[in-house]
Amino acid sequence: MTSVIKANGKKEQFSEEKVLNSIRRARIPQNLQAEVLMHVKGKLYDGISTEEIYRHIMEFLTRAPEPYVESRYSLKQAIMALGPTGYPFEDFFAQLLEANGYHTKTRQVLAGKCVTHEIDVVAQKDGKTAIVEAKFHNTPGTRTEVQVALYTQARFQDIKFRNKADESWIITNTKATVDAETYAICMGMKVISWDFPHEGGSLREMIERSNLHPITMLTTLSQSAKNQLLNNHIVLCKQLLEQPMILETLSLSREDREKVMAEAKVICQQEN
């Protein structure tokens, strides 16, 4: 059996089903799915990294006849590209919550019983208020440690009475350690990571269900153009589709703006 090295350095056996699941989740056209798998299998060797497997999938999709299809497969990497600061990730998660019926505010300074605290996201729904700590990582394999859960819970205890807060959350774009998840569950906290909770409601599932994708998935925009948009709190491809005049703030030709819009439509397309 062929072993694969994950981003955290651990080994696991290569799984065709995992590759196919990742392709299906990215809404890669069905007629390409088997071809992508065959391409990857032709590149395998014992000890190959998940990063290299990703590169092989992307190189195949880049050559596919369907335009911009490779953009759909870059979700996890695109979330990581929201950095280097955590502010765009906070804005992005707030948009996800808004799409799920929450009213949100980002980067709020709240007075606690003892000291003041800057809260990444305050989310309200159904008469309840959640205090959200957003932990953004831009290095694959990095995990949110139990210390984050400890200080998030301590801060919640300082804030909750004066601000009528009901829940304490941790959201991260990678994964949390087992200790962080265990402590959070024990204390009644909510943890949302890339693939947790496993039974539903993970960050990946929230994005896929809401069909909200970050502008960092766009290959037709330069990094400087993306940064300009992110600095102005434009984090979603959907925002560009709904307000195409946003692109007029960038130094783009009409032809380039049309390419960006075409790619954004492909990324946000719900059906293959």
DAQUIUR-V326554 format. One record per residue. N is the residue number from 0. RES is the residue in one small letter. SS is DSSP state (h for helix, s for strand, l for the rest). PHI is phi as a letter, one per 40 degrees, with the letter a starting at -180 (NA if undefined). PSI is psi as a letter, one per 20 degrees, with the letter a starting at -180 (999 if undefined). Layout:
((N | RES | SS | PHI | PSI) (N | RES | SS | PHI | PSI))
This chain:
((0 | m | l | NA | q) (1 | t | l | c | p) (2 | s | s | c | q) (3 | v | s | b | p) (4 | i | s | c | o) (5 | k | l | c | r) (6 | a | l | c | h) (7 | n | l | c | j) (8 | g | l | g | i) (9 | k | l | c | q) (10 | k | s | c | q) (11 | e | s | a | r) (12 | q | s | c | q) (13 | f | l | c | p) (14 | s | l | b | o) (15 | e | h | c | h) (16 | e | h | c | h) (17 | k | h | c | g) (18 | v | h | c | g) (19 | l | h | c | g) (20 | n | h | c | g) (21 | s | h | c | h) (22 | i | h | c | g) (23 | r | h | c | g) (24 | r | h | d | h) (25 | a | l | c | j) (26 | r | l | g | k) (27 | i | l | c | p) (28 | p | l | d | p) (29 | q | h | d | h) (30 | n | h | c | i) (31 | l | h | c | i) (32 | q | h | c | g) (33 | a | h | c | h) (34 | e | h | c | h) (35 | v | h | c | g) (36 | l | h | c | g) (37 | m | h | c | h) (38 | h | h | c | g) (39 | v | h | c | g) (40 | k | h | c | h) (41 | g | l | c | i) (42 | k | l | b | i) (43 | l | l | c | q) (44 | y | l | a | q) (45 | d | l | c | p) (46 | g | l | g | j) (47 | i | s | c | q) (48 | s | s | c | q) (49 | t | h | c | h) (50 | e | h | c | g) (51 | e | h | c | h) (52 | i | h | c | g) (53 | y | h | d | g) (54 | r | h | c | h) (55 | h | h | c | h) (56 | i | h | c | g) (57 | m | h | c | h) (58 | e | h | c | h) (59 | f | h | c | g) (60 | l | h | c | h) (61 | t | h | c | h) (62 | r | l | c | i) (63 | a | l | c | q) (64 | p | l | c | h) (65 | e | l | c | p) (66 | p | l | c | p) (67 | y | l | g | j) (68 | v | h | c | h) (69 | e | h | c | h) (70 | s | h | c | h) (71 | r | h | c | h) (72 | y | h | c | i) (73 | s | h | b | k) (74 | l | h | d | g) (75 | k | h | c | g) (76 | q | h | c | h) (77 | a | h | c | h) (78 | i | h | c | g) (79 | m | h | c | h) (80 | a | l | c | j) (81 | l | l | c | i) (82 | g | l | c | a) (83 | p | l | c | h) (84 | t | l | c | r) (85 | g | l | c | i) (86 | y | h | c | g) (87 | p | h | c | h) (88 | f | h | c | h) (89 | e | h | c | g) (90 | d | h | c | g) (91 | f | h | c | g) (92 | f | h | c | h) (93 | a | h | c | h) (94 | q | h | c | h) (95 | l | h | c | g) (96 | l | h | c | g) (97 | e | h | d | g) (98 | a | h | c | i) (99 | n | l | b | k) (100 | g | l | g | j) (101 | y | l | c | q) (102 | h | s | b | p) (103 | t | s | b | q) (104 | k | s | b | p) (105 | t | s | b | q) (106 | r | s | f | l) (107 | q | s | c | p) (108 | v | s | c | o) (109 | l | s | b | p) (110 | a | s | c | p) (111 | g | l | c | a) (112 | k | l | c | h) (113 | c | l | b | g) (114 | v | l | a | r) (115 | t | s | c | q) (116 | h | s | b | q) (117 | e | s | c | p) (118 | i | s | b | p) (119 | d | s | c | g) (120 | v | s | a | p) (121 | v | s | b | p) (122 | a | s | b | p) (123 | q | s | b | p) (124 | k | s | a | p) (125 | d | l | f | k) (126 | g | l | g | j) (127 | k | s | b | q) (128 | t | s | b | p) (129 | a | s | b | p) (130 | i | s | c | o) (131 | v | s | b | p) (132 | e | s | c | o) (133 | a | s | b | o) (134 | k | s | b | o) (135 | f | l | c | p) (136 | h | l | b | p) (137 | n | l | b | k) (138 | t | l | b | p) (139 | p | l | d | q) (140 | g | l | g | i) (141 | t | l | c | p) (142 | r | s | b | q) (143 | t | s | c | p) (144 | e | l | c | r) (145 | v | h | c | h) (146 | q | h | d | h) (147 | v | h | c | g) (148 | a | h | c | h) (149 | l | h | c | g) (150 | y | h | c | h) (151 | t | h | c | g) (152 | q | h | c | g) (153 | a | h | c | g) (154 | r | h | c | g) (155 | f | h | d | g) (156 | q | h | c | h) (157 | d | h | c | h) (158 | i | h | c | h) (159 | k | h | c | h) (160 | f | h | c | g) (161 | r | h | c | h) (162 | n | h | b | j) (163 | k | l | f | l) (164 | a | l | c | q) (165 | d | l | b | h) (166 | e | s | b | q) (167 | s | s | b | p) (168 | w | s | b | q) (169 | i | s | b | p) (170 | i | s | b | p) (171 | t | s | b | q) (172 | n | l | c | i) (173 | t | l | b | d) (174 | k | s | b | r) (175 | a | s | b | q) (176 | t | l | c | r) (177 | v | h | c | g) (178 | d | h | c | g) (179 | a | h | c | g) (180 | e | h | c | g) (181 | t | h | c | g) (182 | y | h | c | g) (183 | a | h | c | g) (184 | i | h | c | g) (185 | c | h | c | h) (186 | m | l | c | j) (187 | g | l | g | j) (188 | m | l | c | r) (189 | k | s | b | p) (190 | v | s | b | p) (191 | i | s | b | o) (192 | s | s | b | a) (193 | w | l | d | g) (194 | d | l | b | k) (195 | f | s | b | p) (196 | p | l | c | q) (197 | h | l | c | h) (198 | e | l | c | j) (199 | g | l | h | q) (200 | g | l | g | j) (201 | s | l | c | r) (202 | l | h | d | g) (203 | r | h | d | g) (204 | e | h | c | h) (205 | m | h | c | g) (206 | i | h | c | g) (207 | e | h | c | g) (208 | r | h | c | h) (209 | s | h | c | i) (210 | n | l | f | l) (211 | l | l | b | p) (212 | h | l | b | q) (213 | p | s | c | q) (214 | i | h | c | i) (215 | t | h | c | i) (216 | m | h | c | i) (217 | l | l | c | p) (218 | t | l | c | i) (219 | t | l | c | j) (220 | l | l | b | p) (221 | s | l | c | r) (222 | q | h | c | h) (223 | s | h | c | h) (224 | a | h | c | g) (225 | k | h | c | g) (226 | n | h | c | h) (227 | q | h | c | g) (228 | l | h | c | g) (229 | l | h | c | h) (230 | n | h | c | h) (231 | n | l | b | k) (232 | h | l | g | k) (233 | i | l | c | o) (234 | v | l | b | i) (235 | l | s | b | q) (236 | c | h | d | h) (237 | k | h | c | h) (238 | q | h | c | h) (239 | l | h | c | h) (240 | l | h | c | h) (241 | e | h | c | h) (242 | q | l | b | m) (243 | p | h | d | h) (244 | m | h | c | i) (245 | i | h | d | h) (246 | l | h | c | i) (247 | e | h | c | i) (248 | t | h | c | i) (249 | l | l | b | q) (250 | s | l | c | m) (251 | l | l | b | q) (252 | s | l | c | r) (253 | r | h | c | g) (254 | e | h | c | g) (255 | d | h | c | h) (256 | r | h | c | h) (257 | e | h | c | h) (258 | k | h | c | g) (259 | v | h | c | g) (260 | m | h | c | h) (261 | a | h | c | g) (262 | e | h | c | g) (263 | a | h | d | h) (264 | k | h | c | h) (265 | v | h | c | g) (266 | i | h | c | h) (267 | c | h | c | i) (268 | q | l | c | p) (269 | q | l | c | h) (270 | e | l | b | q) (271 | n | l | c | 999))
